[in-house]
Amino acid sequence: MTNRPTPGVFGSDMICPECLEGVRDLPPTDWGPSWTRPEFSHQDDTELCPDWSNDSGSHKGGLKPLRPVVFVPLKEFTSA
């Protein structure tokens, strides 16, 4: 835990919060260029899993791809 303030120590691996698959920092290849094109994709170039939430403030109708989350191994936080 002593290295936590150091930038880049945590957060090197991003995953899809739905399927837990690794995420690429590239748009999916099955989307054409547009303002709503996602920034991240699964390792197989597909968009991230859909967001099934009904949060009315987050988007206007329809499904949207989830945002990736940072995977931090438990050993980074514990001495076990």
N, C-alpha and C positions, 0 to 999 in steps of 0.2 A: 504494500500500500504506500510505501514511501515514494514511489515513482509516479504517483498519480498526477501531480501538476505538470509533468513533462508532456509536451504535445506529442501525439502519435503513439504513446505507450499503449493506450487502450483504443479499440475501435478499428483495428486493421481488417477485421472480417465482418462483412455485412451479410444479413440473411433476410429472407422473406418471412415476415411474422406469421404467415398462415401455414406454409408448407415446410419452412425451415431450410429451404434450399439456398445455396450460396447465390449472391447477387453480384452482377457486373455493373460498373459505373458507366454504362452505355445504354442508349435507348434501344427498345426492342426493334427487331428488324421487320416485324409485320405491321408497323405503324409508319405511315407516310409523314413527311415533315409537316408540323403544325404547331400552334401555340400550346396545345394541350398534350403534346407528345411527352410521355413519361421520360424521366432522366435515367431510370434504372431498369434492368431486365434480369431474368433468370439466366443461368449459365447456358441454357439452350437457346438464347436470343428471344424468348417469349416475354410478354409483359408480366409483371408481378401479379400475384393472385388478386382477385377483385375484392374491393372493400364492400362488405355487405351491411355496414352500419347504416342507420337511418338518421344520422346527425344532420339536421336541416341546415345548420350554419356552415358546414364544411364544403358543400358543393350543391349545384343546382340540378337535381334530378339525375337519374342514371347511375351506373356503377363507375367507379374509377379504380385504377390500380393502387394497391397499398404502397406505403412508403417503407423502405427497408429499415431494419433496426440493426444496431451494432451488437455483435456477439462478443461477449467478454467471458473467457474461461474462468471458472470458479477459482482455479489456482492463483489467479491474479489478485484475488481478494483475501485468500486465506493462506495459512502456512501448511495446511494439511495436504 
